Amino acid sequence: MSISDKPLVSVIVAVYNVSRYLDRCVESLLNQSYQNLEIILVDDGSTDPSGLICDAYREQDSRIRVVHKENGGLSSARNAGLALMRGDYVGFVDGDDFVGREMYATLVKAALNHHADIVQTGYRHADEKGRIQDEIVFKEASYHRREEMFIAFFETKQIHVGAWSKLYRRFLFENIRFIEGHVFEDYAVLPDLLSVCRKFVTIGGAFYHYVHNPESITRNKVTLNVVKSRLQVPLHVLKRMEQIDLHAVGYAYHYICLSGIRGYNKILVTDKIDKETIRLYAEKLVQQYQIYFRLYRQDSSFRKQGLCKRVKLRAFAAHPYFSRFVFHILKHWIRKAKRAIGRLSPRRILSRIRLLLSRPLS
């Protein structure tokens, strides 16, 4: 890659009370093989030493810029970074995560070679100490049409929801920002980005490390804001899809229904909300589900769903609690079956065949 092929990449890091993880995150960016970076650390009103750590890194490396602001949430922090960025491309990293050394070199190369507006990589789940738990790799693909992108996002899940797994051309965010005051902000913004994206490319490999931090609200705790977002963010997506393409609203109905099921199942097992509030919001989730499931059934996209998914959707409409119980049991047995199959390695199967063949015939 020549000097002229090294555009400036702005990396926006949302920082809130992640002092235990922040060094690892920032060091992974400073040690990138791709050096033409602008690293914007947005301290979102941290009450731990995170802000001081940000300032110390600013003194060490001229590529680092620091913003201190009142706490407003992840979307607010990202939007503050977007307002300041100077890069030709932009990426996002959460302050408790970290990235592989070749991440931005690989993403930039793919963006330039394929003339892509968005490039996506896979990711790895890691524990607090950074030990890899598993790896999610996406099929290499190139999407040119909006319909293809919507199918890959809403249906096949080959376009991942996370803002952090991607590199974006700057112009995509000229008139788009993350919605504030809710979680699931990535899901709310991606349809807008896909609507103006001219080419989306998915590459092989997994360069982003998603750390399971027990203190992260969106990753581990079902709070009232999480439940409210389960109700409101899907409606935001529906409103945007109605404005983007009326023929594609079935995808939004699909998301509303699945979000309702997930929200219902999560709220019933949380200990972060009082029982009366749980009952109230469980009813709201079911009511919203019933309204949009009726609309979804009339949409052509519903008939394209597989049999199991259609059964799941109809079962929840018929009896939410019973369907939860049934599918919990099925999920348990499917996991057991997968583990049993996984234990049957080719070597083990061959040894059993040899054993059977070695037995004398009676």
Helices and strands as residue ranges (DSSP letters): G 3-5, E 9-15, H 19-30, E 37-44, H 50-60, E 64-69, H 74-84, E 89-94, E 98-99, H 103-114, E 118-126, E 132-136, E 141-143, H 146-150, I 151-155, G 163-165, E 166-169, G 170-173, H 185-196, E 200-211, H 217-220, H 224-244, G 246-248, H 249-267, H 275-297, H 300-303, H 307-318, H 320-343, H 346-358
